[in-house]
Amino acid sequence: MKADVLLGLQWGDEGKGKIVDVLTPNYGVIARFQGGPNAGHTLEFNGIKHVLHTIPSGIFREDTLNVIGNGVVIDPRVLKRELLALDDLNVDYSKSLLVSKKAHLILPTHCMLDAASEASKGKKKIGSTLRGIGPTYMDKTGRNGIRVGDLVMPNFDERYNALREKHLNMLSGYAFDVSELEEQEKLWFAGVDKLKELELIDSEHFIHEKMNAGSAILAEGAQGSLLDIDFGSYPFVTSSNTICAGACTGLGIAPNQIGEVFGIFKAYCTRVGSGPFPTELFDKDGEILAKAGNEFGATTGRPRRCGWLDLPALKYACMINGVTKLIMMKADVLSYVDKVRVCVAYEYKGKTLDYLPYEILDDDIKPIYENLSPWTDDLTGMREYNELPETLKSYVEYIEEKVGIPITIVSVGPDRTQTLRK
């Protein structure tokens, strides 16, 4: 049995949490493979909204195992808050939530380093979520990191204190205020106690045992492909590999064991924080999309920048991920605008480029648009694909033709029930 992968194809916030929740009944294991509490996966059902940051989005489905993989970075403070929220909902995760011993831990000083580094950049800041993600991955690659499995090792205190002192020396160079560290460490160690109540596993062995036993596995990505550390709009990216290859390194799955690759995208584009965004709208249409789409970051609360769908960027993301099936989100939001435009190429220094180039970072790159027929129907009450207006179906077919990959699901609202299978 091969593992399927689900990931975002834009700059994050595509709606991955909802679709994982919808698809979970088809899988025995849901496994997060990268990122950390900079992710915000939103799920809505039974009139209640849930936001997950570290825990896989299959946690609300019974009989499904959820794995926080080795590629994830974990802040015990955030994880404890998530677990307490599940307690309030009477969700029993004691046997369904498993944590890789190889996952790295975010220390309070990682978050302080993140804030200090971002502040030092001034106008050149990258738009970090300030969750300590970057500094934690830096310690991971620098071979200084602390992993979940270290929590039960006899030399844990020694390792923690050594890393803490290293960070404090770095923070002194920034003249950063560390007066809150003692209080944050109390919260952190309380989170560690909660984390240690969960089952800590050798996740790569667990995943392969389940695959060999015929259990269906879905690898859940965080952020989006255009934020990938290698292939995203660097340096305005996250610190991990958000693309399909990240599922291999983040869970220990061999490339030839990847099955379907579900690529999720919005019917338009959004981005949080700094970085290039060729189709960004600064007019009334941008304001309408932001309001109708409730475009505020699930993790930071920051307003998202909005723009038209960017096909060169979408095709690029599909190419580097090997996407086999597309899922389009928030089609209902485009009902509020009186026109629909799609970027089909870029103009750059007198040349027309139909692909995403390195020069995407240059402000001189301009989008070339095609206009499509709009729709004004209220889609939120529709439950079958055939109910959709013909203009929206034409929009779906237009994207399928341009990208060369079928769109199998169209979402028309945040709830589980507002998911139309084509």
Buried (B, 14 or more C-beta within 10 A) or exposed (E): BBBBBBBBBBBBBBBBBBBBBBBBEEBBBBBBBBBBBBBBBBBBBEEEEBBBBBBBBBBBBEEBBBBBBBBBBBBBBBBBBBBEBBEEEEBEBEEBBBBBBBBBBBBBBBBBBBBBBBEEEEEEBBBBBBBBBBBBBBBBEEEEBBBBBBBEEEEBEEBBEEBBEBBBEBBEEBEBEBEEBEEBBEBBEEBBEBBEEBEBBBBBEBBBEBBEEEBBBBBBBBBBBBBBBEBBBBEBBBBBBBBBBBBBBBBBBEEEBBBBBBBBBBBBBBBBBBBBBBBBBEEEBBEBBBEBBEBEBBBBEEEBBBBBBBBBBBBBBBBBBBBBBBBBBBBBBBBBBEEBBBBBBBEBEEEEBEEBBEBBEEEEBEBBBBEBEBBEBEBEEBEEBEEBBEBBBEBBEBBBEBBEBEBBBBBBBBBBEBBBEB
